[in-house]
């Protein structure tokens, strides 16, 4: 099978929702996307703290 994110040939792919679309991607890409999401969430939280924003989207 082929990963739709990196194009590598892998043994197993996982269905994941990326930007509102379902993709079948490899475990390495799943980990990378999860880390990117956590970093983006932490950055947004830091900005909201600096601006003293009390609500959530």
N, C-alpha and C positions, 0 to 999 in steps of 0.2 A: 504494500500500500504506500501511497505517497502523501506526505504532509502538505496540506494546502497553504501553510504559512511559509515554510522554508524550502519546500520542494524536494526534501530529502526522501529517500526510499527507507521506510521503517517497517518494523514488524507489527506494531500496534498503533492505532490512532484513536483519539478521544474526541467525541462530539462536544464542542464548546461554543458558546454564543460570544461572538466578537463583533463589537460595534453594531449590535442588533441583528447580525446574520449568524447562522449556524455554520461552523466550519469543523472539519475533521483534521485535527492537528496532533503532532507528536508530543510526547511527554516533556521534552526539552522546551518546546514552544509554550506549552501550558504553564510550566514553571516561570518562564521569562515574562509572559503576559500577566501572571499573577503578581510577580514582583513589581512590574511597571504600574499595575493598578494600586498596589499598596503604597508605592512611592508617591503617586499622584494624589491619593487620598490624604497622606500625611502632609503633603505640600499645601493642599487646599485647607486642611485643618490649621496649619501654621499661619496662613494668610488670614483666615477668619479670626484666629486668636489675636493677631496684631491689630485687626480692625475692630476688635471687641464685638464681633457678630455673635449673637446668642441663639439664633434660630438655625434650622437645618433646611436644606432644600427639599 
